[in-house]
Amino acid sequence: METLLDFEDTATAFEIRTDEELKKMEWLFEMMANPKITRILGKIGSWAVSARLPFVEKIMLKTLFYQFCGGRTLLEAQQVIEKLSTYGVKTILDYGVEGKSKEEDLNHTMNELIRAIEFAKGNPSIPFISVKLTGLIKNEILETISSQHFNIQYGEADHLPGFKNFIKRIDAICYAGQIHQVKIAIDAEESWIQNAIDQVADLMMHRYNQKEICIYNTFQLYRTDRLDFLKKSFDKSVQFNYHLGAKLVRGAYMEKERKRAIAMNYPSPIHTSKENTDRDFNAAVTFCLHHCSQMGLINASHNTESCQLQAVTMQHLNLPAHHPNLLFSQLMGMSDNLTFGLAKAGYNVSKYIVYGQVREVIPYLVRRSEENTSVTGELSRELKLIKKELKRRHHLS
Ligand SMILES: Cc1cc2nc3c(=O)[nH]c(=O)nc-3n(C[C@H](O)[C@H](O)[C@H](O)COP(=O)(O)OP(=O)(O)OC[C@H]3O[C@@H](n4cnc5c(N)ncnc54)[C@H](O)[C@@H]3O)c2cc1C
């Protein structure tokens, strides 16, 4: 008989937080629950990135930054990583830069990512770093490859400006990952650049996943075609003798995807309902668990049912909680009830820890605040749990 995990245990979820920290979290999540504030933040945030305004940076540092980010540098992030590891929680390190275009910036991102790999090497509490390909090449090139259906392996993209350097950059990162035994998770981004990202991820998996599972691609199950694509990616890995690494997410760009599809008059690639996204996400988790002797899975989600489903299916399939090919992951600052609940029950679980200069991580912070906004007026999942824990502590004192 499979047992359900207790994700309502707020004492475990927030053991790491002092009363003061918890009260600050309550204030922050209450602020983010207001759609007006989030909208203003979105507007100021994007503008501040280009204008480099010091006071906006200060406000971010005092509010959202340390809730959702590990620090401005690796050294700052180290404190958070060490603290998490004492609770059995691992780290996926994420240098939070995206959307770069100048060659020197792209090279800088590559060097930072290699530094992150060197920082993580030999430290079992940092098994992964994550990579956004838009930090390593201009967006437009990825868009051209995707829209023109260029086949990277046949050299059809080699003539595009900066493309060959881009492949050298991502290859250097994956090579460093393999040498130092640090895995690489390649993030999924907007659908109009994703075909290029998938091709590069496949190329790298083919090169570096022969013996061990080092490179992971990301599958966004809010897209109607991704469950099928996941299965095809698995078949391809079997056919070409490498291991598939799959990070499963629902997807972070739903509004943007829908707006563009309407504006440009093509069918939206996103499921028409949350239920359909959930159904495909859970089917993808089940598929990966059934094939986990040959592939790696990161269940990257804050959804209680999807985490519960994985834990129960693992028990049902007699897979140990600490199975080396299976990992859960939540973003730093969110769903601590799942992260610490899973860690307490012995599962491999990690936090995605973004680090970088404040102005670089603003787009990421804006996405997080939008995710925590209440459209329905209901308290967010996080806020309910924080309030429950504050009440529990108050009754104890
Ligand atoms: C560790 C980690 C790594 C991540 N990496 C990436 C990444 O590389 N790329 C990326 O795009 N995202 C990434 N995300 C974000 C992720 O895609 C989700 O936006 C976020 O986690 C919320 O989904 P959820 O599974 O936590 O669950 P929930 O909160 O249950 O689901 C919310 C999600 O469901 C979907 N959804 C909501 N309403 C509807 C609707 N009406 N119709 C259809 N679908 C709907 C949307 O995707 C929405 O984000 C990552 C998340 C984590 C935890």
The ligand as an ORCA input file, in Angstrom:
! r2SCAN-3c Opt
* xyz 0 1
  C      12.823     23.949    -10.968
  C      12.011     24.633    -11.990
  C      12.564     24.899    -13.246
  C      11.794     25.541    -14.229
  N      12.314     25.726    -15.483
  C      11.508     26.203    -16.470
  C      11.933     26.261    -17.818
  O      13.065     25.873    -18.161
  N      11.075     26.755    -18.751
  C       9.798     27.153    -18.427
  O       9.033     27.554    -19.331
  N       9.374     27.110    -17.164
  C      10.175     26.653    -16.177
  N       9.703     26.584    -14.894
  C       8.401     27.210    -14.541
  C       7.246     26.257    -14.782
  O       7.112     26.101    -16.166
  C       5.888     26.743    -14.252
  O       5.584     28.010    -14.732
  C       5.757     26.845    -12.780
  O       6.536     25.930    -12.113
  C       4.285     26.648    -12.392
  O       3.821     25.342    -12.690
  P       3.724     24.170    -11.611
  O       4.037     22.856    -12.245
  O       4.576     24.545    -10.491
  O       2.239     24.000    -11.178
  P       0.866     24.778    -11.157
  O       1.003     25.989    -10.309
  O      -0.142     23.764    -10.791
  O       0.578     25.196    -12.655
  C       0.647     26.481    -13.151
  C       1.006     26.324    -14.609
  O      -0.028     25.605    -15.316
  C      -0.160     26.107    -16.636
  N      -1.514     26.682    -16.759
  C      -2.134     27.527    -15.891
  N      -3.369     27.883    -16.337
  C      -3.525     27.243    -17.519
  C      -4.576     27.233    -18.484
  N      -5.696     27.936    -18.302
  N      -4.405     26.483    -19.595
  C      -3.281     25.773    -19.800
  N      -2.257     25.736    -18.921
  C      -2.371     26.465    -17.797
  C       0.926     27.173    -16.797
  O       2.057     26.526    -17.326
  C       1.170     27.627    -15.364
  O       2.477     28.153    -15.193
  C      10.450     25.937    -13.922
  C       9.914     25.634    -12.667
  C      10.664     24.988    -11.717
  C      10.021     24.665    -10.419
*
